[in-house]
Amino acid sequence: MRLALCNEVLRERDFAAQCAFAAAVGYDGLEVAPFTLADDPLALSAARIARVRNAATDAGVAITGLHWLLVKPDGLSITSPDAAVRARTIDAIRRIVDLCAALGGRYLVHGSPAQRRTPPGVDRATARAWIAEALAAAAQAAQQAGVTYLLEPLPRDETDQVNTLDEAVALVREVDSPALATMLDAKSAALTETASAPELLARWLPEGVIRHVQLNDRNRRGPGQGSDRIAPIVAALLAGGYDGDIAIEPFEYVPDGPACAARAAGYVRGLLEALSPSR
């Protein structure tokens, strides 16, 4: 398992400095939000993409994958009643998949709650069908690029579409592509699911549908900075033979971004060492 930091935590620094800091405090990689690279990440030149990838290589960290995919450029939505907007968004997804592959990432996390809510005047079933259409296109692009596209369940206060792993798995199975799967975000699971995160992992890891994990607390801070117990989640990952990446994704940085990132790295590394079978 590689430990990755969601790079928006360090967004005030240039990307090379983000990589250097992440490496220094114990991360194996960065999970990159494309909007941190450019206001329009779809317009990144080949030279700029190469510089980003080289910055990670020079620091000794990987670009593990991408997340927050549809924040920029503005106006994207896979549930817009405007067919032209949906088509433009699907085209953007295809290009972001290619960006992930060009950066050396191996997965994309589709959260982007604002870009998948059911719009006024549209029924949820219709919006869900549009989501399935977008996921089918994303999966096709991901398979061609050699990466995995991951649908992220999110809490109901963020979106009304795909709130639970059951709902995510249903869409994954409907699309039926080896390049499409789901993932577990600890904060979202704590706020939405009736089962605990370890129970969810015990259920779904053997099915092969959970291929990524993000750790955080339901209070939106880093793992270990709230009431949620993270050790049982790590234990469930180890027991389930999970070999994907673990990403640290806080939303509130206490006391600040760098300190939050460093604390989380030490905390999760300690859990992994304590809970891993002795060699």
C-alpha positions in Angstrom: 0.0 0.0 0.0 1.2 3.5 -0.9 0.4 6.4 1.3 -0.7 9.5 -0.7 -1.6 13.1 0.2 -4.4 14.9 -1.5 -2.4 17.8 -2.9 -4.9 20.6 -2.4 -3.8 20.4 1.3 -0.6 22.2 0.1 -2.1 24.2 -2.7 -0.4 27.4 -1.7 3.0 25.9 -2.7 4.1 25.3 -6.2 3.9 21.6 -7.3 7.6 20.9 -6.9 7.5 22.2 -3.3 4.4 20.1 -2.6 6.3 17.0 -3.8 9.3 17.8 -1.8 7.3 18.3 1.4 5.2 15.2 0.9 8.4 13.1 0.5 10.0 14.7 3.5 7.1 13.8 5.9 6.6 10.3 4.8 4.3 10.1 1.8 4.8 7.8 -1.2 2.8 10.0 -3.5 0.3 12.8 -4.2 -3.3 12.4 -5.3 -3.7 15.4 -7.5 -6.8 17.7 -7.8 -6.5 18.9 -11.5 -7.8 22.4 -10.5 -4.6 22.9 -8.5 -2.5 22.6 -11.6 -4.3 25.2 -13.7 -7.6 27.1 -13.9 -8.3 25.0 -16.9 -6.5 21.7 -16.5 -7.8 20.5 -19.9 -5.6 23.1 -21.5 -2.3 21.9 -19.9 0.4 21.6 -22.5 2.5 18.5 -23.0 5.5 20.5 -21.7 3.6 21.5 -18.5 2.4 17.9 -17.9 6.0 16.7 -18.3 7.2 19.3 -15.8 4.6 18.1 -13.2 5.5 14.5 -13.7 9.2 15.2 -13.5 8.7 17.3 -10.3 7.2 14.2 -8.6 10.0 11.9 -9.9 12.7 14.3 -8.8 11.3 14.3 -5.3 11.0 10.6 -5.2 7.2 10.4 -5.0 4.5 9.1 -7.3 1.4 10.8 -8.7 -0.9 8.1 -7.6 -4.1 9.4 -9.2 -6.5 12.3 -9.6 -9.6 13.4 -7.7 -12.0 16.4 -7.6 -12.2 15.9 -11.4 -14.9 18.3 -12.5 -14.2 21.5 -10.5 -12.5 23.2 -13.4 -13.2 24.4 -16.0 -16.5 25.9 -14.9 -19.8 24.8 -16.1 -19.4 21.0 -16.1 -22.2 18.6 -15.1 -23.0 15.0 -15.9 -26.6 15.6 -14.8 -27.4 18.9 -16.6 -30.7 18.9 -18.5 -28.7 20.5 -21.3 -27.5 17.7 -23.5 -24.7 19.9 -24.8 -23.3 20.5 -21.3 -23.4 16.7 -20.6 -21.6 16.0 -23.8 -19.0 18.7 -23.0 -18.5 17.1 -19.6 -18.1 13.6 -20.9 -15.4 15.0 -23.3 -13.8 16.7 -20.3 -13.8 13.4 -18.4 -12.1 11.6 -21.3 -9.4 14.3 -21.4 -8.9 14.1 -17.7 -8.5 10.3 -17.9 -5.8 10.9 -20.5 -4.2 13.5 -18.2 -4.1 10.9 -15.4 -2.3 8.4 -17.6 0.1 11.1 -18.9 1.0 12.0 -15.3 1.6 8.4 -14.4 -1.4 8.0 -12.2 -3.3 4.8 -12.0 -6.8 5.8 -10.8 -9.3 8.7 -10.9 -11.8 9.4 -8.1 -15.1 10.8 -9.3 -16.5 12.8 -6.4 -17.5 16.2 -7.7 -20.8 16.4 -5.9 -22.0 19.7 -7.4 -21.6 18.3 -10.9 -23.8 15.3 -10.3 -26.7 16.6 -8.3 -30.2 16.2 -9.6 -31.2 19.6 -11.2 -34.5 21.2 -10.5 -37.2 19.9 -12.8 -35.4 16.6 -13.4 -36.4 13.4 -11.7 -33.7 11.4 -9.9 -34.1 8.3 -12.2 -33.4 10.4 -15.3 -30.4 12.0 -13.6 -29.1 8.6 -12.6 -29.4 7.4 -16.2 -27.3 10.3 -17.3 -24.7 9.4 -14.6 -24.6 5.9 -15.9 -24.1 7.2 -19.4 -21.1 9.3 -18.3 -19.6 6.5 -16.3 -19.8 4.2 -19.3 -17.9 6.7 -21.4 -15.4 7.2 -18.5 -14.8 3.5 -18.1 -14.2 3.1 -21.8 -11.6 5.9 -21.8 -10.0 4.5 -18.6 -9.7 1.0 -20.1 -8.0 2.4 -23.2 -5.7 4.5 -21.0 -4.8 1.7 -18.6 -6.2 3.4 -15.5 -9.2 2.8 -13.2 -12.2 5.1 -12.8 -13.7 5.1 -9.3 -17.1 6.3 -8.4 -17.1 7.9 -4.9 -20.2 7.7 -2.7 -20.7 11.0 -1.0 -22.9 12.2 1.9 -26.5 13.5 1.3 -25.6 17.0 2.3 -23.3 17.2 -0.7 -25.3 15.5 -3.3 -28.5 13.4 -3.7 -26.9 11.0 -6.2 -24.8 7.9 -5.2 -24.6 8.3 -1.4 -23.8 4.7 -0.4 -21.6 1.9 -1.5 -24.6 -0.2 -2.4 -25.7 2.5 -4.9 -22.2 2.9 -6.3 -21.8 -0.9 -6.7 -25.1 -1.0 -8.5 -23.9 1.5 -11.1 -20.5 -0.2 -11.4 -22.2 -3.5 -12.1 -24.7 -1.8 -14.5 -21.9 -0.4 -16.6 -19.9 -3.7 -16.3 -16.4 -2.6 -17.2 -13.1 -3.8 -15.7 -12.0 -0.2 -15.6 -14.8 1.0 -13.4 -15.0 0.4 -9.6 -15.8 2.3 -6.4 -13.9 3.4 -3.3 -14.3 4.1 0.4 -14.0 7.5 1.9 -14.0 7.3 5.6 -15.7 10.6 6.3 -18.5 9.9 3.8 -19.0 6.3 5.1 -19.2 7.6 8.7 -21.9 10.2 7.7 -24.0 8.0 5.4 -23.6 4.3 5.8 -25.5 2.2 8.3 -22.6 -0.3 8.5 -19.2 0.7 9.8 -16.2 1.2 7.4 -14.5 -2.1 8.6 -17.8 -3.9 7.9 -18.1 -2.4 4.5 -14.5 -3.4 3.7 -15.1 -6.9 4.9 -18.2 -7.1 2.6 -16.9 -5.4 -0.6 -13.1 -6.0 -0.7 -13.6 -9.7 -1.6 -15.9 -8.6 -4.5 -13.1 -6.5 -6.0 -15.2 -3.4 -6.3 -13.4 -1.3 -3.7 -10.0 -0.3 -5.2 -9.1 2.9 -3.3 -9.5 4.3 0.2 -9.4 7.9 1.5 -8.9 8.5 5.2 -10.4 11.4 7.1 -12.7 12.0 10.0 -16.4 12.8 9.9 -15.5 16.3 11.3 -13.7 16.9 8.0 -10.3 17.0 9.6 -7.4 14.5 9.1 -7.5 10.9 10.4 -6.9 10.8 14.1 -8.1 14.4 14.6 -11.7 13.5 15.6 -13.8 10.8 17.1 -13.7 8.2 14.3 -11.4 5.2 15.0 -9.1 4.7 12.1 -7.2 1.7 13.4 -10.1 -0.8 12.7 -10.2 0.5 9.1 -6.5 -0.1 8.6 -6.9 -3.5 10.2 -9.7 -4.4 7.8 -7.6 -3.3 4.9 -4.7 -5.5 6.0 -7.0 -8.4 6.7 -8.7 -8.1 3.3 -5.4 -8.1 1.4 -5.9 -4.6 0.1 -3.1 -3.6 -2.2 -4.3 -0.2 -3.4 -3.4 3.2 -2.2 -4.4 5.0 0.9 -5.0 8.7 0.4 -5.2 11.3 3.2 -8.0 13.8 2.4 -8.8 16.4 5.1 -11.0 19.3 4.3 -10.3 21.4 7.4 -6.6 21.9 8.0 -5.8 22.1 11.7 -3.6 23.8 12.7 -2.7 24.4 9.0 -2.2 22.4 5.8 1.5 21.3 6.2 1.1 20.4 9.9 -2.1 18.5 9.2 -0.4 16.6 6.4 2.6 15.7 8.5 0.5 14.6 11.5 -1.6 12.4 9.3 1.4 10.7 7.7 2.9 9.9 11.1 -0.4 8.7 12.5 -1.3 6.3 9.6 2.3 5.1 9.3 2.2 4.2 13.0 -1.0 2.3 12.6 0.3 0.4 9.6 3.5 -0.6 11.5 1.6 -1.6 14.6 -1.1 -3.6 12.8 0.9 -5.2 10.0 2.0 -8.9 10.6 5.5 -9.0 11.8 8.1 -10.1 9.3 
